[in-house]
């Protein structure tokens, strides 16, 4: 399956004008939360102007460096994709409390602790494979735009005094129409300019109506490093331990959202559909964790990856990592060039609201697409429905939360709904999936051991000889495929096999250190006119014909091949 909407894949180099334009559009959509989140926290905690100025400067600088790191991919750090890093608005209430109770030293201590959580999750991401599912990621994607709705629509009337509601709505509507007119063009090349065209149209309309304020641009300095670093300090007192659980819970929810973005950005960045590379997902999370260390040392709120960049990539079809480099460079420039950042902040709020409306709608649709990938079983429908409605209920205060710790956790629809999805997913696996397991050396003795395991499984479920032989063939061809793709010859390798019945379908999970090419991608090559077919072509064809579906998750430390086989009608 191909994605013809992709104009430039990650390794490709768009023209300079396109690259800088895409970087500008990305900054346009993310500069607000990146800079305003730390400013809101500083004001809410009654911190000095000096700290507030530093917090905004550091947030812009680190957002740029983090975005560049994600685009570059240094060893196992960074995605190699367009992923924008920035301030995490989900931490606004918690960082405010930390500043009130312990000041910058407490913010540094809590931030470093959550950085460790992120890095540990990246190193052991394979353990979370039953949680990081399309269903859970899709729920997060659906809840993010829902929780942003009050902010998006509330900014429409954030205009200078004397401007009528009708004028602000007209500017927002014109911006959205301009974006839609570009998107609906027959040529996909036009989509790259949708946000920029909308910005120009909206700003021009605002200027004609008299509420485009140029004064901030005129007053801003050309060059400067505002504020001053509050210094390094640690605080592990009672306030640290009282806030740590809430910090960890919010960190887990943002990490799941980051993982969903790391999966989705791969799906919208290539013309030819390919299996998700979970090594790249690990790299995203490692880069996020290491970047958050610097956010912590700067004594500002933790970092976050912005889902709007994934949506913008899907909208424009420009996935080139060069755009990520240019986006990061623009953020760094804005940190040191206040007049440049003032240009972005001068864009009228109705124009920004129109951008965010379009992206939020597309993000919601992407969430639905991810949920659909997770299947439509009764269990999945239950998880999606309950999680989404609870998330909406908590977000808009329709479900009472009281005060204190639980209010800070459940007050966010993303945390409440996403946490519900995780809990229900884990609970469903515990109740319905009782795997039978086997561990053996992955050598010449593995095949007879695995076949014996298959015979016992078939006997336990009362299968006929035809069903048993089909299962044995699946196991045999799977082992042959894994052995062909092994990249650690000479090393002592182990194989772990588990089998479960999921709604009548037998699910076999083969866990080993054998990596090589992704098996699902190799299967996709079989029906294409390519010059070189895989050496194990016969095993791949047999396995594809025998199994209902094959999924290969590759991590840095392990590979997991999941084979689903519906053998109920075999006989």
Phi and psi in degrees as a GROMACS rama.xvg file:
@    title "Ramachandran Plot"
@    xaxis  label "Phi"
@    yaxis  label "Psi"
@TYPE xy
-112.389  157.658  UNK-2
-119.045  92.0629  UNK-3
-71.2107  -11.7977  UNK-4
-73.3075  -15.4572  UNK-5
-76.7631  118.771  UNK-6
-88.7776  -42.5599  UNK-7
-135.32  120.162  UNK-8
-78.4435  167.089  UNK-9
-51.3206  -44.3754  UNK-10
-76.2166  -13.1719  UNK-11
-79.9847  159.421  UNK-12
-117.353  102.473  UNK-13
-67.6786  164.458  UNK-14
-56.6753  154.032  UNK-15
-57.0341  -41.1218  UNK-16
-61.1694  -42.8078  UNK-17
-65.4563  -43.8026  UNK-18
-62.3714  -47.6349  UNK-19
-68.2361  -35.6013  UNK-20
-63.801  -43.766  UNK-21
-64.3686  -39.1859  UNK-22
-62.8362  -41.3518  UNK-23
-62.0174  -43.6873  UNK-24
-65.2874  -38.5103  UNK-25
-63.9336  -44.3737  UNK-26
-61.6061  -40.0488  UNK-27
-56.5585  -37.2921  UNK-28
-87.2396  -18.8125  UNK-29
-118.263  -13.0317  UNK-30
-63.7862  -32.5538  UNK-31
-58.4469  -62.975  UNK-32
-63.9053  -32.1585  UNK-33
-62.7928  -44.6255  UNK-34
-88.464  -35.553  UNK-35
-78.6151  -29.7909  UNK-36
-59.2817  -52.3304  UNK-37
-64.8246  -30.8659  UNK-38
-66.4671  -42.974  UNK-39
-61.3971  -42.809  UNK-40
-62.1225  -45.922  UNK-41
-61.3446  -41.5163  UNK-42
-69.7934  -40.1439  UNK-43
-66.428  -33.2921  UNK-44
-88.8564  4.00657  UNK-45
57.9159  42.3475  UNK-46
-82.5504  165.885  UNK-47
-69.311  159.4  UNK-48
-61.3664  -33.1329  UNK-49
-62.4026  -42.2804  UNK-50
-68.367  -41.5528  UNK-51
-60.7738  -43.6388  UNK-52
-64.6824  -40.7762  UNK-53
-62.7856  -43.3005  UNK-54
-60.6634  -42.1113  UNK-55
-67.9154  -44.302  UNK-56
-60.2691  -48.2569  UNK-57
-65.3577  -37.8345  UNK-58
-63.2339  -41.5119  UNK-59
-67.7912  -45.0903  UNK-60
-63.1644  -47.5697  UNK-61
-71.3246  -30.0766  UNK-62
-62.3774  -42.1784  UNK-63
-64.6759  -47.0581  UNK-64
-66.088  -38.3815  UNK-65
-66.8736  -38.6671  UNK-66
-66.1486  -39.7438  UNK-67
-64.8218  -42.3962  UNK-68
-61.8711  -41.9504  UNK-69
-64.6574  -34.8726  UNK-70
-75.7789  -32.4533  UNK-71
-77.6028  -42.3866  UNK-72
59.7497  89.7551  UNK-73
-98.0866  111.852  UNK-74
54.6873  -116.092  UNK-75
-103.524  24.6542  UNK-76
-121.984  125.173  UNK-77
99.3543  149.771  UNK-78
-85.0134  -34.6208  UNK-79
78.823  16.9433  UNK-80
-131.229  171.512  UNK-81
-75.6731  98.24  UNK-82
-134.539  124.909  UNK-83
-97.2383  128.02  UNK-84
-97.588  154.852  UNK-85
-178.268  -171.236  UNK-86
-70.3945  143.031  UNK-87
-94.5685  106.453  UNK-88
-65.288  -19.2875  UNK-89
-65.6391  -21.2889  UNK-90
-94.6099  3.6541  UNK-91
-53.6209  -52.0688  UNK-92
-65.657  -36.7358  UNK-93
-71.6313  -42.0272  UNK-94
-67.3734  -34.7169  UNK-95
-60.7928  -45.6447  UNK-96
-62.18  -41.4462  UNK-97
-63.1912  -42.1393  UNK-98
-65.7201  -38.0253  UNK-99
-68.2697  -36.7853  UNK-100
-91.5792  -26.7235  UNK-101
-144.288  -3.55567  UNK-102
72.2072  -168.118  UNK-103
-53.5333  -38.8176  UNK-104
-58.0243  -36.9257  UNK-105
-70.4861  -37.6777  UNK-106
-62.8417  -41.601  UNK-107
-63.23  -46.9139  UNK-108
-62.1641  -47.2818  UNK-109
-66.9091  -37.4405  UNK-110
-65.3965  -41.656  UNK-111
-65.0903  -37.2558  UNK-112
-63.7475  -42.8921  UNK-113
-72.1143  -28.0671  UNK-114
-62.1656  -40.612  UNK-115
-62.4303  -39.223  UNK-116
-60.7066  -43.9423  UNK-117
-64.1649  -44.365  UNK-118
-67.0685  -40.1907  UNK-119
-63.5138  -39.7843  UNK-120
-65.4338  -35.4946  UNK-121
-66.0237  -41.8051  UNK-122
-68.2149  -30.4056  UNK-123
-119.449  41.4882  UNK-124
-64.3484  -29.7512  UNK-125
-60.0558  -28.7365  UNK-126
-66.3181  -22.1987  UNK-127
-98.179  13.14  UNK-128
-63.439  -25.4892  UNK-129
-84.354  -9.16816  UNK-130
-100.482  -43.3176  UNK-131
-80.6319  75.417  UNK-132
-110.173  162.745  UNK-133
-56.9337  -34.4928  UNK-134
-64.8422  -49.4934  UNK-135
-64.9477  -45.3921  UNK-136
-61.7729  -39.7783  UNK-137
-63.9  -37.6708  UNK-138
-62.8861  -43.0769  UNK-139
-60.0096  -43.3607  UNK-140
-64.7481  -33.4722  UNK-141
-74.4945  -32.4063  UNK-142
-81.787  -28.6321  UNK-143
-58.9286  -52.5253  UNK-144
-65.7618  -30.16  UNK-145
-64.639  -43.9757  UNK-146
-70.6008  -22.2776  UNK-147
-87.3723  -8.04463  UNK-148
-56.0831  -46.0905  UNK-149
-60.9747  -36.6987  UNK-150
-69.6054  -44.7222  UNK-151
-62.098  -50.8084  UNK-152
-79.7316  -22.7571  UNK-153
-71.1861  -23.5163  UNK-154
-80.8439  -10.2669  UNK-155
-60.3161  -38.0999  UNK-156
-93.756  8.97604  UNK-157
-82.7913  76.1388  UNK-158
-132.96  163.383  UNK-159
-58.636  154.467  UNK-160
-59.0405  140.973  UNK-161
96.713  -9.08859  UNK-162
-90.7362  128.221  UNK-163
-79.3169  159.639  UNK-164
-61.7989  -38.0524  UNK-165
-61.463  -38.6995  UNK-166
-67.2473  -42.3064  UNK-167
-66.9746  -39.0513  UNK-168
-66.3115  -36.5737  UNK-169
-64.5654  -40.9868  UNK-170
-64.7167  -43.9623  UNK-171
-62.4362  -42.5331  UNK-172
-65.8964  -41.9295  UNK-173
-63.3131  -40.8996  UNK-174
-60.0778  -45.4367  UNK-175
-67.7461  -38.1388  UNK-176
-64.2526  -41.0957  UNK-177
-63.103  -42.2876  UNK-178
-62.7668  -46.0788  UNK-179
-63.5692  -37.9  UNK-180
-63.1583  -35.3285  UNK-181
-74.3208  -42.7774  UNK-182
-62.5582  -35.4494  UNK-183
-81.6458  1.50745  UNK-184
-64.6238  142.588  UNK-185
-59.082  -34.8376  UNK-186
-82.4129  126.573  UNK-187
-65.9335  -22.0582  UNK-188
-61.9316  -28.2723  UNK-189
-66.4149  -29.0409  UNK-190
-61.4159  -24.2452  UNK-191
-61.9087  -24.424  UNK-192
-105.323  9.08804  UNK-193
-59.3593  -52.0554  UNK-194
-66.5653  -40.0498  UNK-195
-64.8169  -44.0902  UNK-196
-61.7118  -42.8752  UNK-197
-61.4714  -39.6546  UNK-198
-63.8365  -44.8023  UNK-199
-63.7189  -45.4138  UNK-200
-63.3276  -44.8301  UNK-201
-66.4435  -43.4375  UNK-202
-66.3081  -37.9502  UNK-203
-63.3517  -42.8374  UNK-204
-64.9699  -40.5984  UNK-205
-64.1218  -38.7745  UNK-206
-65.784  -40.0115  UNK-207
-64.8242  -33.9609  UNK-208
-85.4496  -4.90193  UNK-209
87.9312  18.2826  UNK-210
-125.478  29.3671  UNK-211
-93.8093  111.289  UNK-212
-92.1395  111.416  UNK-213
-90.2301  -6.15532  UNK-214
-63.184  -36.7916  UNK-215
-63.765  -36.3188  UNK-216
-67.4701  -41.1956  UNK-217
-66.2162  -41.4905  UNK-218
-73.9648  -28.1122  UNK-219
-64.0556  145.021  UNK-220
-73.5714  156.865  UNK-221
-75.8189  -44.1475  UNK-222
-134.21  142.574  UNK-223
176.528  155.934  UNK-224
-120.788  93.5358  UNK-225
-75.2651  153.263  UNK-226
72.1056  -170.711  UNK-227
-149.824  139.348  UNK-228
-60.8594  130.212  UNK-229
-71.722  -5.90495  UNK-230
96.4263  166.369  UNK-231
-94.2111  137.155  UNK-232
-165.354  154.356  UNK-233
-124.627  146.727  UNK-234
-140.284  108.028  UNK-235
-113.24  34.0466  UNK-236
-78.7556  -167.715  UNK-237
-56.9885  -35.7785  UNK-238
-64.2137  -35.165  UNK-239
-61.1266  -47.6066  UNK-240
-73.0107  -25.8623  UNK-241
-76.8366  -32.0094  UNK-242
-91.2252  -19.2629  UNK-243
-58.1889  -45.3342  UNK-244
-57.5003  -42.8307  UNK-245
-66.1513  -40.1516  UNK-246
-58.9473  -43.9638  UNK-247
-65.934  -42.5388  UNK-248
-62.3675  -46.8025  UNK-249
-65.6991  -36.7611  UNK-250
-60.3563  -44.6951  UNK-251
-61.4684  -40.6037  UNK-252
-66.9601  -40.8455  UNK-253
-69.9585  -32.8217  UNK-254
-64.9333  -42.9108  UNK-255
-61.5268  -39.9076  UNK-256
-63.3837  -40.0396  UNK-257
-62.7783  -41.3979  UNK-258
-63.3444  -39.8447  UNK-259
-62.365  -38.9738  UNK-260
-66.8047  -40.0939  UNK-261
-63.8654  -32.2221  UNK-262
-74.4367  -46.5609  UNK-263
-68.0332  -37.147  UNK-264
-62.3037  -30.6985  UNK-265
-70.3125  -33.9273  UNK-266
-72.5131  -24.9467  UNK-267
-104.618  5.77149  UNK-268
-106.409  -6.81178  UNK-269
-125.684  143.221  UNK-270
-69.2465  -42.3401  UNK-271
-94.9044  122.272  UNK-272
-58.7487  135.18  UNK-273
-138.538  160.053  UNK-274
-65.3445  150.241  UNK-275
-66.3185  131.321  UNK-276
-93.2847  104.137  UNK-277
-75.4212  -10.0333  UNK-278
-68.4239  -38.9611  UNK-279
-65.7637  -36.1727  UNK-280
-62.5109  -43.1156  UNK-281
-60.1881  -40.8434  UNK-282
-62.1398  -38.9456  UNK-283
-59.738  -47.4225  UNK-284
-69.9978  -36.4679  UNK-285
-64.5348  -44.5572  UNK-286
-61.1764  -38.2512  UNK-287
-64.4142  -42.96  UNK-288
-66.8501  -44.4264  UNK-289
-66.6914  -39.9278  UNK-290
-62.178  -36.3604  UNK-291
-66.9241  -24.4458  UNK-292
-60.2206  -42.2516  UNK-293
-71.1686  -35.5312  UNK-294
-59.7479  -41.0833  UNK-295
-66.4176  -45.9247  UNK-296
-63.8282  -26.9467  UNK-297
-78.5647  -5.85915  UNK-298
64.4099  39.2177  UNK-299
-123.271  177.198  UNK-300
-66.7955  155.118  UNK-301
-61.1512  168.154  UNK-302
-94.0477  170.685  UNK-303
-156.027  151.521  UNK-304
-97.3809  139.304  UNK-305
-94.4283  120.31  UNK-306
-66.9019  -21.0898  UNK-307
-62.3461  -28.0552  UNK-308
-66.8181  -38.1996  UNK-309
-62.702  -44.1797  UNK-310
-65.2725  -39.9987  UNK-311
-65.0517  -37.2586  UNK-312
-62.287  -44.5706  UNK-313
-64.5336  -36.1484  UNK-314
-70.092  -44.5588  UNK-315
-90.841  -22.6897  UNK-316
76.7587  12.2183  UNK-317
-105.705  102.889  UNK-318
-109.132  7.14058  UNK-319
-59.5399  131.875  UNK-320
-65.8656  -20.2441  UNK-321
-58.2256  -34.4428  UNK-322
-62.6561  -37.8407  UNK-323
-61.7116  -39.8086  UNK-324
-63.3855  -42.6475  UNK-325
-71.179  -35.3981  UNK-326
-61.9951  -46.4466  UNK-327
-61.7179  -39.5454  UNK-328
-62.5644  -38.1466  UNK-329
-65.6989  -40.0603  UNK-330
-63.2615  -43.2338  UNK-331
-61.781  -42.7642  UNK-332
-62.2637  -41.1648  UNK-333
-64.2591  -31.5216  UNK-334
-63.9382  -39.06  UNK-335
-97.2979  -12.1846  UNK-336
-120.276  85.1219  UNK-337
-54.6205  -31.076  UNK-338
-67.3172  -33.4638  UNK-339
-68.677  -44.4602  UNK-340
-65.4445  -33.1456  UNK-341
-63.0802  -30.7249  UNK-342
-61.9243  -42.1588  UNK-343
-68.5717  -41.6441  UNK-344
-70.2458  -18.4384  UNK-345
-77.2493  -16.5427  UNK-346
-60.2326  125.82  UNK-347
-58.1584  145.489  UNK-348
-60.4373  -37.4778  UNK-349
-59.8804  -33.477  UNK-350
-67.8147  -46.2559  UNK-351
-62.3573  -39.2643  UNK-352
-60.6702  -38.7648  UNK-353
-65.3677  -42.8106  UNK-354
-56.6452  -51.4349  UNK-355
-65.7633  -31.6851  UNK-356
-62.0094  -46.275  UNK-357
-62.221  -47.399  UNK-358
-68.3512  -38.3436  UNK-359
-63.7475  -40.4485  UNK-360
-63.0591  -42.6919  UNK-361
-68.1254  -36.5327  UNK-362
-64.1415  -41.1386  UNK-363
-61.3129  -41.4819  UNK-364
-65.0689  -37.9244  UNK-365
-64.0614  -36.7458  UNK-366
-62.518  -42.1446  UNK-367
-62.4727  -40.0945  UNK-368
-62.6707  -42.485  UNK-369
-63.9003  -42.3815  UNK-370
-60.8573  -39.897  UNK-371
-63.3929  -34.7718  UNK-372
-64.054  -28.4688  UNK-373
-74.5922  -5.15637  UNK-374
99.8354  170.719  UNK-375
-124.896  32.8284  UNK-376
-67.9724  164.615  UNK-377
-60.9416  -36.4449  UNK-378
-65.9153  -43.6201  UNK-379
-65.7202  -41.0937  UNK-380
-60.3825  -40.7845  UNK-381
-63.1152  -46.5331  UNK-382
-61.3627  -46.8307  UNK-383
-64.5332  -49.2114  UNK-384
-62.2442  -50.1435  UNK-385
-65.0086  -45.7318  UNK-386
-63.1011  -44.1513  UNK-387
-65.5715  -46.611  UNK-388
-68.8332  -36.3868  UNK-389
-66.8885  -40.1466  UNK-390
-59.6964  -45.1896  UNK-391
-65.0572  -41.7486  UNK-392
-61.8932  -45.0675  UNK-393
-70.0233  -38.7453  UNK-394
-61.1405  -41.1721  UNK-395
-100.001  17.5276  UNK-396
70.5115  17.2649  UNK-397
-78.754  -16.4817  UNK-398
-113.432  120.641  UNK-399
-65.653  140.015  UNK-400
-119.364  -5.81055  UNK-401
72.1602  -142.078  UNK-402
-140.606  172.681  UNK-403
87.6962  -144.892  UNK-404
-59.5485  -50.2072  UNK-405
-67.9824  -30.2911  UNK-406
-65.9073  -39.2047  UNK-407
-68.5149  -27.8155  UNK-408
-84.1158  -50.4426  UNK-409
-84.1939  -6.66187  UNK-410
-69.8208  -17.0966  UNK-411
-98.9429  126.131  UNK-412
-65.0793  -32.4768  UNK-413
-64.7  -46.3405  UNK-414
-67.8814  -45.5219  UNK-415
-67.9577  -49.488  UNK-416
-69.724  -43.003  UNK-417
-65.5729  -40.9235  UNK-418
-62.9048  -38.8534  UNK-419
-61.8021  -42.4341  UNK-420
-61.0543  -42.0709  UNK-421
-64.7422  -47.2474  UNK-422
-62.4704  -43.6705  UNK-423
-67.0108  -36.3772  UNK-424
-64.265  -46.7053  UNK-425
-63.748  -43.757  UNK-426
-61.8987  -40.9047  UNK-427
-63.8429  -39.1283  UNK-428
-66.7359  -40.6343  UNK-429
-65.0663  -40.486  UNK-430
-77.6092  -44.1885  UNK-431
-96.6068  -26.1639  UNK-432
-106.848  113.381  UNK-433
-120.77  87.0523  UNK-434
-70.3788  147.714  UNK-435
-99.5331  131.272  UNK-436
-119.646  155.29  UNK-437
-143.636  137.587  UNK-438
-128.348  131.354  UNK-439
-154.19  165.011  UNK-440
-70.7976  140.844  UNK-441
-93.0676  77.9773  UNK-442
-141.246  -156.416  UNK-443
-65.0511  -21.9818  UNK-444
-83.3897  -6.59568  UNK-445
-67.7937  -41.478  UNK-446
-59.9945  -53.7588  UNK-447
-61.5694  -32.7079  UNK-448
-67.093  -42.8591  UNK-449
-69.7034  -38.4109  UNK-450
-65.0358  -37.1026  UNK-451
-64.4028  -39.6586  UNK-452
-60.0181  -42.8797  UNK-453
-64.4556  -39.1944  UNK-454
-63.454  -43.1064  UNK-455
-64.783  -39.6954  UNK-456
-61.9881  -45.814  UNK-457
-63.9234  -42.3295  UNK-458
-63.8321  -40.0998  UNK-459
-61.2815  -33.2453  UNK-460
-100.036  6.66231  UNK-461
68.2225  37.6865  UNK-462
-80.0324  154.868  UNK-463
-82.6503  169.26  UNK-464
-58.2494  -35.8054  UNK-465
-65.4537  -43.7979  UNK-466
-63.3377  -40.5569  UNK-467
-64.0117  -44.252  UNK-468
-64.3393  -37.0148  UNK-469
-63.0998  -44.1621  UNK-470
-62.9108  -41.4115  UNK-471
-62.9265  -41.1216  UNK-472
-63.584  -40.6975  UNK-473
-60.6766  -46.0121  UNK-474
-62.7495  -42.7323  UNK-475
-64.1967  -46.0206  UNK-476
-71.6498  -31.0484  UNK-477
-65.7846  -44.4936  UNK-478
-62.6492  -40.6416  UNK-479
-62.9175  -39.3905  UNK-480
-66.5903  -43.257  UNK-481
-66.4976  -40.0336  UNK-482
-64.2875  -36.9793  UNK-483
-67.4348  -32.1945  UNK-484
-91.7762  3.44895  UNK-485
-63.5903  136.275  UNK-486
-117.099  5.61819  UNK-487
-122.109  49.1609  UNK-488
-58.1992  140.294  UNK-489
92.2464  -17.8442  UNK-490
-89.9007  151.476  UNK-491
-73.4656  112.974  UNK-492
-111.407  149.652  UNK-493
-119.143  154.456  UNK-494
-128.115  129.842  UNK-495
-116.999  130.188  UNK-496
-125.402  132.342  UNK-497
-129.835  148.781  UNK-498
-133.586  134.065  UNK-499
-138.892  163.914  UNK-500
-110.523  117.365  UNK-501
-115.376  102.668  UNK-502
53.6568  45.6317  UNK-503
88.4583  -10.0487  UNK-504
-101.212  132.205  UNK-505
-78.6119  128.487  UNK-506
-117.887  117.09  UNK-507
-105.828  131.687  UNK-508
-121.343  114.471  UNK-509
-102.644  119.403  UNK-510
-115.608  121.559  UNK-511
-154.723  176.748  UNK-512
-92.5437  1.17514  UNK-513
-67.8785  128.152  UNK-514
-116.889  -88.6372  UNK-515
61.9065  -151.618  UNK-516
-76.6642  155.636  UNK-517
-70.2494  127.136  UNK-518
-62.2439  -40.7829  UNK-519
-63.1573  -38.3447  UNK-520
-67.4026  -39.4525  UNK-521
-62.9778  -38.8515  UNK-522
-64.1717  -36.0974  UNK-523
-67.0071  -24.9105  UNK-524
-75.0636  -19.1258  UNK-525
-62.8771  -32.4862  UNK-526
-98.2546  10.472  UNK-527
-106.229  155.239  UNK-528
-84.6839  83.4341  UNK-529
-116.087  155.272  UNK-530
-69.7169  -37.3795  UNK-531
-126.622  118.379  UNK-532
-90.4769  157.007  UNK-533
-58.7286  148.772  UNK-534
-63.1561  -33.0934  UNK-535
-94.2767  40.0772  UNK-536
-56.7812  -43.0603  UNK-537
-63.1103  -45.9025  UNK-538
-61.1264  -40.1447  UNK-539
-65.2136  -42.8148  UNK-540
-64.7992  -41.9692  UNK-541
-64.4207  -44.7429  UNK-542
-63.9469  -40.8206  UNK-543
-63.613  -37.6822  UNK-544
-73.2289  -29.7938  UNK-545
-83.9514  -35.284  UNK-546
-92.5782  156.362  UNK-547
-76.2178  -41.3928  UNK-548
-157.188  155.05  UNK-549
-133.372  129.907  UNK-550
-129.358  133.533  UNK-551
-122.235  111.336  UNK-552
-101.107  119.513  UNK-553
-110.063  120.768  UNK-554
-112.511  170.239  UNK-555
-62.9879  -34.2691  UNK-556
-104.687  -9.36614  UNK-557
-162.348  154.73  UNK-558
-120.009  138.173  UNK-559
-126.057  114.881  UNK-560
-106.32  116.703  UNK-561
-108.06  122.771  UNK-562
-117.356  122.047  UNK-563
-103.686  132.303  UNK-564
-136.919  116.993  UNK-565
-93.5127  98.948  UNK-566
-103.407  12.1544  UNK-567
-66.6963  -32.0286  UNK-568
-93.4957  2.12878  UNK-569
-83.8566  128.909  UNK-570
